[in-house]
Amino acid sequence: MQHVDAAHLTDEGDPSDNQRAFRRALGQFATGVTIMTACVGDRLAGVTANSFTSVSLDPPLVLWSLESKAQSLPVFREASHFAVNVLAADQVGLSTRFARSLPDKFSSVDWVAGRSGAPLIAGVAAQFECARAAEHEGGDHLILIGKVERFARFEREVLLFAHGRYGLAVDHPVADVGRRTLVETGDPHPLDDFLLPQLFRAYEHLSAAFEQHREAEGLTINQSRILACLAANPGSSIEALSRLSYVGLATTEDAVSVLLAAGFAAMRPPAAIAITSLGRSRLAGIVARARSFEAERLARIPAADLAALRRALAALGKDG
Ligand SMILES: Cc1cc2nc3c(=O)[nH]c(=O)nc-3n(C[C@H](O)[C@H](O)[C@H](O)COP(=O)(O)O)c2cc1C
């Protein structure tokens, strides 16, 4: 196939030839994160899912899909209802907890039973209590459609999932154009005084500028994050690496297979992964680039300003 955008093309093809690359392509579609819950008698089920989507406003329908080999499938199949818990930005821990097949996922989780008994988790951004309206076989997943009987929205930041890892919703710089124009005309916009958007803008700018240095070391951000995690926790399993790095399990599997193939990591049977000396030196290369990148950027700022900035950030990082 001819591509107009060949310079940026990293993967293409038939999904059945390369399932990992297919999954990575799907991961370019950013989503929120939910925990789907259901209850049958005294059996509770809860699963982290990002396949959730709205279907129809009238009637109010939503859908999501559950992997056929999920342990919680029987409960979701039997239950007349399910609840959608849309996670808030500070609920990554809950997301990783419900993304594992644990025996009692709800112990030590703050929740109340909804009208159908399906758990409603505290601290979420939104809840939808649904009656199961239909189910369809969808390849290796079961598609569940629910009719929303009740919803609740809470004023909280939402958790995102994109490129196989967790993220936060930050305004696109385009949304800043009006503000900057005002500043350029010498007329300060009232919101420009706020520190938090300014910190975000600086972070986004620096992180985008560093991207090319990491790419020059031949690793994606997920691969280098897993490599760093492996250096700090040698002998970890894939599951542990996913948990420690906050990178999704499927993406961690992909990253590990690339690191193994490149000789940056090695398997220690049965399931432990070790970092090789080649891996350590590649990681050292990235760290050295990060150090010199930061030094170069900071050299543009007078030393006294920098010292004041560090003091201010340290103070802001503390309560009170
Ligand atoms: C961000 C994220 C999104 C996920 N989305 C889904 C999904 O939509 N459907 C699904 O079946 N599994 C999804 N999973 C994987 C399940 O959460 C995982 O397989 C879980 O162990 C299933 O639990 P169970 O085996 O106890 O049922 C997702 C995992 C993560 C981290």
The ligand as an SDF file (V2000), in Angstrom:
LIG
                    3D

 31 33  0  0  0  0  0  0  0  0999 V2000
   -7.0940    0.1610   30.6440 C   0  0  0  0  0  0  0  0  0  0  0  0
   -7.6260   -1.2410   30.5060 C   0  0  0  0  0  0  0  0  0  0  0  0
   -8.7430   -1.4870   29.7330 C   0  0  0  0  0  0  0  0  0  0  0  0
   -9.2770   -2.7690   29.6040 C   0  0  0  0  0  0  0  0  0  0  0  0
  -10.4010   -2.9580   28.8630 N   0  0  0  0  0  0  0  0  0  0  0  0
  -10.9690   -4.1700   28.7800 C   0  0  0  0  0  0  0  0  0  0  0  0
  -12.2070   -4.3520   28.0880 C   0  0  0  0  0  0  0  0  0  0  0  0
  -12.7850   -3.4080   27.5580 O   0  0  0  0  0  0  0  0  0  0  0  0
  -12.7330   -5.6040   28.0510 N   0  0  0  0  0  0  0  0  0  0  0  0
  -12.1220   -6.6750   28.6540 C   0  0  0  0  0  0  0  0  0  0  0  0
  -12.6500   -7.7840   28.5910 O   0  0  0  0  0  0  0  0  0  0  0  0
  -10.9420   -6.5330   29.3100 N   0  0  0  0  0  0  0  0  0  0  0  0
  -10.3650   -5.2980   29.4100 C   0  0  0  0  0  0  0  0  0  0  0  0
   -9.2020   -5.1240   30.1190 N   0  0  0  0  0  0  0  0  0  0  0  0
   -8.5730   -6.2890   30.7420 C   0  0  0  0  0  0  0  0  0  0  0  0
   -9.3440   -6.7780   31.9890 C   0  0  0  0  0  0  0  0  0  0  0  0
   -9.4690   -5.7260   32.9350 O   0  0  0  0  0  0  0  0  0  0  0  0
   -8.5870   -7.9500   32.6130 C   0  0  0  0  0  0  0  0  0  0  0  0
   -8.5210   -9.0030   31.6650 O   0  0  0  0  0  0  0  0  0  0  0  0
   -9.1840   -8.4830   33.9100 C   0  0  0  0  0  0  0  0  0  0  0  0
   -8.2440   -9.3440   34.4880 O   0  0  0  0  0  0  0  0  0  0  0  0
  -10.4190   -9.2650   33.7640 C   0  0  0  0  0  0  0  0  0  0  0  0
  -10.7730   -9.6830   35.0690 O   0  0  0  0  0  0  0  0  0  0  0  0
  -11.4140  -11.1090   35.3930 P   0  0  0  0  0  0  0  0  0  0  0  0
  -10.5590  -12.1390   34.7260 O   0  0  0  0  0  0  0  0  0  0  0  0
  -11.4150  -11.1640   36.8910 O   0  0  0  0  0  0  0  0  0  0  0  0
  -12.8020  -11.0740   34.8250 O   0  0  0  0  0  0  0  0  0  0  0  0
   -8.6540   -3.8490   30.2550 C   0  0  0  0  0  0  0  0  0  0  0  0
   -7.5190   -3.6180   31.0410 C   0  0  0  0  0  0  0  0  0  0  0  0
   -7.0080   -2.3170   31.1690 C   0  0  0  0  0  0  0  0  0  0  0  0
   -5.8000   -2.0770   32.0230 C   0  0  0  0  0  0  0  0  0  0  0  0
  1  2  1  0
  2  3  1  0
  2 30  2  0
  3  4  2  0
  4  5  1  0
  4 28  1  0
  5  6  2  0
  6  7  1  0
  6 13  1  0
  7  8  2  0
  7  9  1  0
  9 10  1  0
 10 11  2  0
 10 12  1  0
 12 13  2  0
 13 14  1  0
 14 15  1  0
 14 28  1  0
 15 16  1  0
 16 17  1  0
 16 18  1  0
 18 19  1  0
 18 20  1  0
 20 21  1  0
 20 22  1  0
 22 23  1  0
 23 24  1  0
 24 25  2  0
 24 26  1  0
 24 27  1  0
 28 29  2  0
 29 30  1  0
 30 31  1  0
M  END
$$$$
